[in-house]
Amino acid sequence: MRRFGQVIQVKPEKLDEYKRLHANPWPEVNATLRACNIANYSIYLKDGLLFAYFEYMGTDFEADMKLMAADPKTQEWWTLTDPCQEPVKTHGQGEWWSDMEEVFHLE
């Protein structure tokens, strides 16, 4: 199992829409997350930043992420959620959600 922390900015004018969408996420999108070996997925909000935590339970993260990106319902979901977000200023090239460095974990 691999733990991930990621961060992205939410556009202030889109915050209510983002919250509304995530108050009732589509079952198909949740099923795709599970099929791609994502577990314990949470998104938190603080001062315009969205922080995501999830656990990857599979063995080929890149392949599972490609599978997720190819899913038509997930693509449709992203057409609604992506306009609500913008990468943080220090994001890497091609990075939407920026991976965070884990500096502590208590098992």
N, C-alpha and C positions, 0 to 999 in steps of 0.2 A: 504494500500500500504506500502511495505517495501523497503527501499533503501539499496543497497549493493555497497560497494567499495571493490575491490579485487586487488591483486598484484601478479605478477609472473615475473621471469626473462625470457628474450628471449636470445637464444644462438646467439652470434654475427655472426657466420658463417651461421645461418639460418634466419637472419633478413630479407633479401631481399625476400626469399621464403614466410615468414610469411606475409609480406606486400602484396606480389602478391596475395596470397590466399584471404586476406581480402579486396582487392580492388574489388573483384567480388565473394562474398560468394554465395554458392549454395542456390537457392530459397527454396529448401526442408528443409535446415537447418534453414533458417530464419523462415519458416512456423512452424517448430517444436518449436523454441523459443517462437513465439507468442502463439502457442497452449498450451505451458507450462506456460503461464501468465507472460512472460518476456516482458518488454517495456522499451523504452528509453535506449537501450543498446549501449554503446560506449566503445571503447578501445583506450587508449592513450599510447604513447611511450615517455620515457625520460631516457637517460643514461642506456640503457639496461634493463629497467624495463617496463613492460606492466601494465597499470592501467586500470581496467574495472569498469564501473559504469552501474548499471541497476536498474530498479524498478520491484518489484515482485507484481503483481496485484491479485494473487490468494489467496486461503485460506489454502492450504496444500503444503508448499514448498517442503518438503521431497518427497511427492508423485509425484509432478510435475518433480522434478529432476530425480527420478527413471524412469518416463515416457520418459524423454528426453534421458537418458542413454540407454534405451532399443530401441530407434529408430535406424534402420539399417543405414540410410543415415547420421545421426549424428555420429554414430560410425565410419563410413567410413571417414567423415570429420576429426574426432579426430585422425585417423591414419596418417593424413597429418600434422595437426597442433601440436599435442603433441610432436613430435620429435624436434620441434622448440623451445620448452619451457623447463624450469627447475624450480622447486619450489625455493622460496627464502630460505636462510639459516635458518630462524627462523620459517619455516612452521610447522604446527601441524601434528601429526601423521595421515596419510591417506589423508592429504590435498594436492591438486595440486595447484590451485589458493588459495592464503591465504586471508581470510576475513580481512578487515581493520575495525578499530574502528572509528565510526563517532564522531567527536569532535565538529562539528559546522554545522548548516544548517540554511539558511535564506529562509523562506517561501515567 
